[in-house]
């Protein structure tokens, strides 16, 4: 429906705004260097850090397992030998009992 001037009342008159120029390249933020080159090759520091992290993780796991040094390994070997000897003795006892000795 149009008013008496012939304009449509549903149309909203807008103001024209001039295009703004793009930001100059000097304003773009500097990105931190990545661990990879543009070709996808990891940097030396990245590889070195990964190796060091794996090494320290394995040392930590060993310490948590209680196998930190040669003394601990000797103690573990002795425990295993004692357990094996006890198992052999128990098996021999069961066999004697089954024979009726």
C-alpha positions in Angstrom: 0.0 0.0 0.0 1.4 3.4 -0.9 0.9 6.7 0.8 -0.3 9.8 -1.1 3.2 10.6 -2.3 3.4 7.2 -4.0 6.1 5.8 -1.6 5.8 2.4 0.0 5.6 2.7 3.8 7.4 -0.7 4.3 10.6 0.5 2.7 13.2 1.9 5.1 15.4 4.6 3.8 19.1 3.8 4.5 22.2 5.9 4.6 25.0 5.0 2.2 28.5 4.4 3.8 31.7 4.6 1.9 33.9 1.4 1.7 36.6 1.4 4.2 40.1 0.4 3.0 41.6 -2.9 4.3 44.0 -2.9 7.1 47.6 -2.4 6.0 49.9 -5.4 6.2 52.0 -3.8 9.0 49.1 -4.2 11.5 48.7 -7.9 11.1 50.0 -9.7 14.2 53.3 -11.6 14.3 52.6 -15.3 14.9 55.0 -17.2 17.0 57.2 -19.7 15.2 55.8 -23.2 14.9 57.6 -26.5 15.6 57.4 -27.4 11.9 58.8 -25.8 8.7 56.5 -24.8 5.8 57.4 -28.2 4.2 56.1 -30.0 7.3 59.6 -31.0 8.7 59.9 -30.8 12.5 62.5 -28.4 14.0 65.5 -29.8 15.8 64.3 -28.3 19.2 60.9 -30.0 18.8 62.5 -33.4 18.2 65.0 -32.9 21.0 62.2 -32.0 23.4 60.2 -35.0 22.4 63.1 -37.3 23.0 63.9 -35.7 26.4 60.3 -36.0 27.4 60.2 -39.7 26.5 63.5 -40.4 28.3 62.4 -38.6 31.5 59.0 -40.4 31.4 60.7 -43.8 31.2 63.0 -42.9 34.1 60.1 -41.9 36.2 58.2 -45.0 35.4 61.2 -47.1 36.3 61.5 -45.3 39.7 57.8 -45.7 40.4 58.1 -49.4 39.7 60.9 -49.6 42.3 63.5 -50.7 39.8 65.7 -47.6 40.1 69.2 -49.1 40.3 71.4 -52.2 40.3 70.8 -52.8 44.0 67.1 -52.9 43.4 67.5 -55.3 40.4 69.6 -57.6 42.6 67.0 -57.6 45.3 64.3 -58.3 42.7 66.3 -61.2 41.3 66.8 -62.6 44.8 63.0 -62.4 45.4 62.3 -64.2 42.2 64.8 -66.9 42.9 63.4 -67.4 46.5 59.9 -67.6 45.1 60.9 -70.2 42.5 62.7 -72.3 45.2 59.6 -72.1 47.4 57.4 -73.2 44.5 59.7 -76.2 43.8 59.7 -77.2 47.5 55.9 -77.0 47.6 55.5 -79.0 44.5 57.8 -81.7 45.8 55.8 -81.8 49.1 52.5 -82.2 47.2 54.0 -85.1 45.1 55.2 -86.8 48.3 51.8 -86.5 49.8 50.1 -87.9 46.7 52.4 -91.0 46.8 51.6 -91.5 50.5 55.1 -90.9 51.8 
